[in-house]
Amino acid sequence: MNTPTDRPKSSKGLKTLAGLVPFLMPYRTRIILAIVALIVAASTTLTLPYGFRNLIDLGFTTAGSAQAENVNIYFIALFLLACLLALATAARFYMVSWLGERVTSDIRSAVYAHVLRQSPVFFETTQTGEVLSRLTTDTTLIQTVVGTSISMALRNILLLMGGVLMMFITSPKLSAIIIVMLVLVILPVMVFGRRVRKLSRASQDRIADASGLAGEMLNAIGVVQAFAQETREAKRFGGAVETAFRTAIARIRARSLLTAIAILLIFGAIVFVLWLGAHAVIEGSMSAGELGQFILYAVIVAGAIAALSEVIGDAQRAAGASERLLELLAEESPIRSPAHPTAVPLRAANGAALRIDHLSFRYPSRPDTLALSEVSMAVNAGDTIAVVGPSGAGKTSLFQLLLRFYDPEQGSIRLDGVDIRELSLQDLRSMIGIVPQDTVVFSANAMENIRYGRPEATDDEVIAAAKLAAAHEFIERLPEGYQSFLGERGVRLSGGQRQRIAIARALLKNPPLLLLDEATSALDAESERLVQHALDAAMQGRTTLVIAHRLATVQRATRIIVLDHGRIVETGTHAELVDAGGLYASLAAMQFNAG
């Protein structure tokens, strides 16, 4: 994924809009109905000048009662044409507006679902705010094109072609002159159209930059305020907004110039041709009705060209937006389910057996640094393994590989004898429960936050999991109990309470393999004691890997794995490792206050 500073400067232009075709194809029937309504409306519009010609030449040139009768007939005919035009235009508007809303919704859903399937590598190089900008601002521009501009473009193309044809039928000489003038209009439209598209893309990019900055700061508002950086961050955001404003003004200036040139040339051509037509009527080579018909067709053609210049401007902006969205949809995650995944092994009564062989791994963003090197271990079903080591030793990297957020550079991980790369991502992750160090609580009530671990769980099962995680009592004390809204990122809870919600979520999932990443790090002594008892019970009947610095958790482990600089340097029980006097003994002395 390209960052805001290294995006390619594409020159595909309006061809980019072809990428929207797959989203339009499911609604072919609606498109056909809209086209039919469009053709009827355009044909009716092109018929009106012919009606006015007959009204002038036949209605006003006859005398007596025949004149009144002809006038009545032609006015009734014109009114009926107006009724047909109104119905066809309304039908067209409804159909294309429906298409615009439907296709925009489909694109948003498709892009969001695609982004959710991306690996962490994608999010290392892409700001969340930029993705949100593409989902909102860019799709709104596409909605304008699909729901309005495409219809307007087709309508005005039909009017332009039909109007030019009828102008030639009415007066070939005047038509030839006006066509030459129209060619002079098209050239600047093409030249400025490209510049408008480039500026539109740049404008959307700058808006995305501002959104990304705002999203990052709002997610870290506590840190911003704690360091008294509100003024500085407001200035930074103001600068980003001003940059977006200046880019938008450059786009508006180019589009305004395009519109001015088009209108000036179009109406200049019309005035010149009308002057020639007026002299033709005076000389008797053209009737007043023919001149009136020609004028109306010229106005229709001029209006069509003016409308097309506006539509091209909108289409150029939408082309830039489409390009950005299609870039997202084109992103391929390096972590994908196999084409023919292996079935999930039958779950054993005491959890999943885990085997890691010669595992080596580097983060894509840090290719020169080995996060894990030649790591091998065998974990029996039902074992509790503690993984300890200094910061940066590779503990969290091991968990991320187990969840297959990344694939190793070499080596393999097997669950119950099956390489995890042979399992579908859905099946693999359904076998693993995790309580992360950075607890995530969603903007929902307590019941739904815990139920996230297993959406089909009943209320009683959710409450049972909360009791196991020592969360039931504090949830019951909330204003509305389990229906209490916890706020964005759980701001209404303490750190320890958020962690117990996460533990309850993992317990509700009831996986054969449980990963605990500092699961008790945010708990006070009393909460830790309660949760530790709950975790002891939860570890029964499952395999557990624990990243922990707390002595209580480590002492209960079947085996302790000590990592340092991505390598396993020690293995054993707490007592064995303390007696060995190595790295673990040093960590125990510092962190556990043990000799």
Buried (B, 14 or more C-beta within 10 A) or exposed (E): BEEEEEBEEBEBBBEBBEBBEEBBEEBEEBBEBBBBBBBBBBBBBBBBBBBBBBBBBBBBEBEEEEBEEBBEBBEEBBEEBEEBBEBBBEBBBBBBBBBBEBBBEBBBEBBBEBBEBBBBBBEEEBBBBBBBBBBEBBBEBBBBBBBBBBBBBBBBBBBBBBBBEBBBEBBEBBBEBBBEBBEEBBEBBEEBBBBBBBBBBBBBBBBBBBBBBBBBBEBEEEEBEEEEBEEEBEEBBEEBBEBBBEBBEBBBEBBEBBBEBBBEBBEEBBEBBBEBBEEBBEEEEBBEBBBBBBBBBBBBBBBBBBBBBBBBBBBBBBBBBBBBBBBBBEBEBEBBBEEEBBEBBEBBEBBBBBBBBEBBBBBEEEEEEBBBBBBEBEBBBBBBBBBBBBEBBBBBBBBBBBBBBBBBBEBBBBBBEBBBBBBBBEBBBBBBBBBBBEBEBBEBBBBBBBBBBBEEBEEEBBBBBBBBBBBBEBBEEBEEBBEBBBEEBBEBBBBBBBBBBBBBBBBBBBBBBBBBBBBBBBBEEEBBBBBBEBBEEBBEBBBBBBBBBBBBBBBBBBBBBBBBBBBBBBBBBBEEBBEEEBBBBEBBEEBBEBE
